[in-house]
Amino acid sequence: MNNIKNYLFKILKNIFTKNIFSSEFSKIIFASVVVNLGLLSVIFGILYNYRNSISFFDKKGDTTLVYQKNTEVINTPVPERVTPPSIADIVKKVSPSVVAITLYQVVPVYENYYEQQEVYGLPGFYMNVPKQRQIGTKKQEIGGGSGFFISSDGLIVTNRHVAMSDNVTYVVTTQNGKTYNARIVGRDTETDIALIKIQGVGFNKLTFINSNDIAVGQSVIAIGNVLAQFKNSVSVGIISGLGRSINATDGRGNVQTLSKVIQTDAAINPGNSGGPLINLEGNVVGVNVANVSGGQNIGFALPVDVVQAAIKRLNK
């Protein structure tokens, strides 16, 4: 602004120190004044229009932008990035709800011994004949499977072919290694579902998804007591098909037709029977029930609507 003032002062000085009555000089002065006034008008106009959007420096030298008047500043929050849970996180959450079921039966214990017998027709000649006799009994493991809690007071769902014997002892082992004797609540004749129960409270139960949310291609996780030896074994895959119908055998010659079952490529091995097939939210999609002998990654699970109907029939 000081430069502008000096420039105007210089023009006025020239006007009053020259011969303003000279016609030629007057024309020059008049033209100069008009041009300079026009330039000044343009400059002041620009400064006036942008007076509310000028950047200025604070004491630290940082530039602060002053927004134009009547301009609403909207701060749009940046959405927080949500990291989906990993397979390990899901398994850690679900595993306390999955149990191993072991079957024990009291069986006789025998010992072998030899007894001397006279050789027929040869007096004085004897031979040792091997024989066997019972010397007691013992509790012996005869099979096993999997299951999972559906209530906090110890109610467990499993397969009927896991819990089909009456003259056996059922022992449930939880993830933390604690063991409990279980009793049979009921076996469903329409499906391969059974309920057993142990004494206690505070168990971590699993929840079922809506059957309408099951879709081919959905990722699933199977957890169970593989080969009745490897507790809480985990396998991962997808749902390969829905609404399958299979003829399943329990290895004792008993055959049952199962309808509406889920096909999965998650490994379902002997011992997985009765364990949960879960989604990536840790909810139950189905109950593992069978696999194809000689097949490659072809397993089956009873869907939640079939399982829930069986539970309702048994737990009246």
C-alpha positions in Angstrom: 0.0 0.0 0.0 2.9 2.4 0.7 4.2 1.9 -2.9 0.7 2.8 -4.2 0.7 6.0 -2.1 4.1 7.0 -3.2 3.1 6.5 -6.8 0.0 8.7 -6.5 2.0 11.4 -4.7 4.6 11.4 -7.5 1.8 11.9 -10.1 0.3 14.8 -8.2 3.7 16.4 -7.8 4.3 16.2 -11.5 1.0 17.8 -12.2 1.6 20.9 -10.0 5.3 21.4 -10.9 4.7 21.3 -14.6 3.0 23.8 -16.9 -0.5 22.4 -16.7 -1.8 24.9 -19.1 0.4 23.5 -21.9 -2.1 21.7 -24.2 0.3 18.9 -25.0 1.4 18.4 -21.4 -2.3 18.4 -20.3 -3.2 15.6 -22.7 -0.3 13.5 -21.4 -1.1 14.1 -17.7 -4.8 13.4 -18.3 -4.2 10.1 -20.1 -1.7 9.0 -17.4 -4.2 9.8 -14.6 -7.0 7.9 -16.3 -4.8 4.8 -17.0 -3.4 4.7 -13.4 -6.8 5.2 -11.9 -8.1 2.3 -13.9 -5.3 0.0 -12.8 -5.9 1.0 -9.2 -9.6 0.2 -9.5 -8.8 -3.2 -10.8 -6.3 -3.9 -8.0 -8.7 -2.8 -5.3 -11.5 -4.8 -6.8 -9.5 -8.0 -6.8 -8.4 -7.4 -3.2 -12.0 -6.7 -2.1 -13.4 -9.9 -3.8 -10.8 -12.2 -2.2 -10.5 -10.5 1.2 -12.1 -13.6 2.9 -9.9 -16.3 1.3 -6.4 -14.9 1.9 -3.8 -17.1 3.5 -1.8 -15.5 6.3 1.0 -16.7 8.5 0.9 -17.2 12.2 3.8 -16.6 14.6 5.2 -20.0 13.8 5.1 -19.5 10.1 2.3 -22.0 9.5 -0.2 -21.3 6.8 -3.8 -21.2 8.0 -6.6 -21.2 5.4 -9.5 -18.9 6.2 -12.6 -20.2 4.4 -15.0 -17.9 2.7 -18.0 -16.6 4.7 -21.2 -18.7 4.7 -19.3 -21.8 3.6 -20.3 -24.8 5.8 -17.4 -27.0 6.7 -18.4 -30.7 6.8 -15.9 -33.0 8.5 -16.6 -36.5 7.1 -15.2 -39.1 9.5 -13.0 -41.7 7.9 -14.6 -45.1 8.6 -12.5 -47.3 10.8 -11.1 -50.3 9.0 -12.4 -53.5 10.5 -10.1 -56.5 10.3 -12.1 -59.8 10.0 -11.3 -62.5 12.6 -8.8 -65.1 11.5 -9.4 -68.8 11.5 -7.2 -69.0 14.7 -9.4 -66.4 16.4 -12.6 -68.3 15.5 -11.2 -71.7 16.7 -10.0 -70.1 19.9 -13.5 -68.8 20.5 -15.3 -72.0 19.6 -13.0 -74.8 21.0 -14.1 -74.5 24.6 -17.6 -75.5 23.5 -16.5 -78.7 21.6 -16.0 -81.9 23.6 -14.5 -85.3 22.9 -16.8 -88.3 23.7 -15.1 -91.6 24.7 -17.0 -94.9 25.1 -15.8 -97.4 27.7 -17.1 -100.9 28.3 -16.4 -103.4 31.1 -14.8 -106.4 29.4 -13.5 -109.6 31.0 -9.7 -110.1 31.4 -8.3 -113.5 30.5 -5.0 -115.2 31.0 -3.4 -118.0 29.1 -2.0 -121.0 30.8 -1.0 -124.6 30.1 -2.5 -127.8 31.5 -0.9 -131.2 31.4 -3.0 -133.9 29.9 -2.1 -137.6 29.4 -1.5 -138.6 25.9 -4.3 -140.9 24.9 -3.2 -144.5 24.8 0.3 -143.7 26.2 0.3 -144.1 29.9 3.0 -141.9 31.6 3.2 -139.6 28.6 1.8 -136.1 29.0 1.6 -133.0 26.9 0.9 -129.3 27.7 -2.4 -128.1 26.4 -2.9 -124.3 26.1 -6.0 -123.0 27.8 -7.5 -119.6 28.8 -9.3 -118.5 32.0 -10.9 -115.3 33.2 -9.1 -113.5 36.0 -11.2 -110.4 36.3 -12.6 -107.4 34.3 -11.4 -104.0 33.1 -12.9 -100.9 31.6 -11.8 -100.7 28.0 -12.1 -97.9 25.4 -14.3 -99.2 22.5 -14.9 -96.0 20.5 -15.5 -92.3 20.5 -16.8 -89.2 18.7 -17.4 -85.5 19.2 -20.1 -83.2 20.5 -20.7 -79.6 21.6 -22.6 -77.7 24.3 -26.0 -76.2 23.4 -26.7 -75.1 27.0 -24.6 -73.7 29.8 -25.8 -76.5 32.2 -24.1 -79.3 30.3 -26.5 -80.4 27.5 -24.5 -81.7 24.5 -25.6 -82.6 21.0 -23.8 -85.4 19.1 -24.7 -88.2 16.6 -26.9 -91.1 17.5 -24.4 -93.5 16.1 -21.9 -92.2 18.6 -24.2 -92.6 21.6 -26.3 -95.6 20.5 -25.1 -98.3 23.1 -26.7 -98.8 26.4 -24.2 -101.0 28.3 -21.3 -98.5 28.0 -19.9 -95.6 30.0 -19.8 -92.2 28.2 -17.0 -89.9 29.2 -16.9 -86.3 28.0 -13.5 -84.5 27.9 -13.6 -80.7 27.6 -10.9 -78.6 26.0 -9.2 -77.9 29.4 -8.8 -81.7 30.0 -11.6 -82.1 32.6 -13.6 -85.3 32.3 -17.2 -86.0 33.2 -19.5 -89.0 33.1 -22.4 -88.4 30.8 -25.9 -89.8 30.6 -28.1 -90.3 27.6 -31.0 -87.8 27.3 -32.4 -89.2 24.1 -31.8 -90.5 20.6 -33.8 -89.3 17.6 -35.0 -92.1 15.3 -35.7 -89.7 12.4 -32.2 -88.3 12.3 -28.7 -89.3 13.5 -28.9 -86.9 16.4 -28.6 -87.7 20.2 -28.5 -85.6 23.3 -26.3 -86.4 26.3 -25.8 -84.4 29.5 -23.1 -83.9 32.1 -23.3 -82.3 35.6 -22.1 -78.8 35.9 -22.8 -75.1 35.0 -21.1 -72.3 33.2 -20.2 -74.2 30.0 -19.7 -72.3 26.8 -22.5 -73.0 24.5 -22.7 -72.6 20.7 -25.5 -70.9 18.8 -27.1 -72.0 15.5 -27.3 -69.8 12.4 -30.5 -69.3 10.4 -30.8 -72.1 7.9 -31.6 -69.5 5.2 -28.1 -68.1 5.6 -26.4 -71.3 4.4 -25.0 -71.0 0.9 -22.8 -73.0 -1.4 -19.3 -71.7 -1.4 -19.5 -70.4 2.2 -16.4 -71.0 4.2 -16.8 -73.4 7.1 -14.6 -75.0 9.8 -15.0 -78.5 11.3 -13.8 -79.2 14.8 -13.8 -82.6 16.4 -12.1 -85.6 18.1 -10.5 -87.1 14.9 -10.0 -90.9 15.0 -11.2 -90.7 18.7 -7.5 -89.8 19.4 -6.8 -86.2 18.3 -9.1 -83.9 20.3 -10.1 -80.5 18.9 -8.6 -81.1 15.5 -9.5 -78.4 13.0 -10.1 -78.6 9.3 -11.2 -75.8 6.9 -13.2 -75.8 3.7 -16.3 -74.6 2.0 -19.9 -75.8 1.6 -19.8 -77.9 -1.6 -23.5 -78.7 -1.9 -26.8 -78.5 -0.2 -29.8 -80.8 0.0 -27.9 -84.1 -0.5 -29.4 -87.5 0.3 -27.0 -90.2 1.5 -27.2 -93.8 2.9 -24.9 -93.8 5.9 -23.6 -96.9 7.7 -22.2 -96.9 11.3 -19.8 -99.8 10.7 -22.0 -102.3 12.6 -24.1 -103.0 9.5 -26.8 -100.4 10.4 -27.7 -98.2 7.5 -29.8 -95.0 7.7 -30.9 -92.7 4.9 -30.2 -89.0 5.6 -31.8 -86.2 3.6 -31.1 -82.5 3.2 -27.5 -82.9 4.4 -24.8 -80.4 3.7 -21.8 -81.5 1.6 -18.4 -80.0 2.5 -14.8 -80.4 1.5 -13.6 -79.7 5.0 -12.1 -83.0 6.2 -14.7 -85.1 8.1 -12.9 -88.1 9.5 -14.0 -90.9 11.8 -14.3 -89.3 15.3 -15.5 -86.0 13.8 -19.0 -87.4 14.1 -21.2 -85.2 16.3 -18.9 -82.2 16.1 -19.9 -78.8 14.8 -19.5 -77.4 11.4 -19.2 -73.7 12.0 -19.1 -70.5 9.9 -16.6 -67.6 10.1 -18.6 -66.0 12.8 -18.3 -69.0 15.1 -21.9 -70.1 14.7 -23.1 -73.7 14.0 -24.0 -74.5 10.4 -24.5 -78.2 10.9 -23.5 -81.3 12.8 -20.8 -83.5 11.1 -22.2 -86.9 10.4 -20.4 -88.9 7.7 -17.8 -89.0 4.9 -17.4 -91.0 1.7 -15.0 -93.9 2.1 -12.4 -93.7 -0.6 -13.5 -90.2 -1.7 -11.4 -87.1 -1.6 -12.7 -84.3 0.7 -16.3 -85.4 0.6 -17.9 -85.0 4.0 -21.5 -84.4 5.2 -23.2 -82.6 8.0 -26.8 -82.4 9.2 -28.2 -78.9 8.7 -29.3 -76.7 11.5 -33.0 -76.9 10.8 -32.9 -80.7 11.0 -30.7 -80.6 14.1 -32.9 -78.1 15.9 -36.1 -80.1 15.2 -34.4 -83.2 16.6 -33.3 -81.3 19.7 -36.9 -80.0 20.2 -38.3 -83.6 20.0 -35.7 -85.0 22.5 -35.5 -82.2 25.0 -39.1 -81.9 26.0 
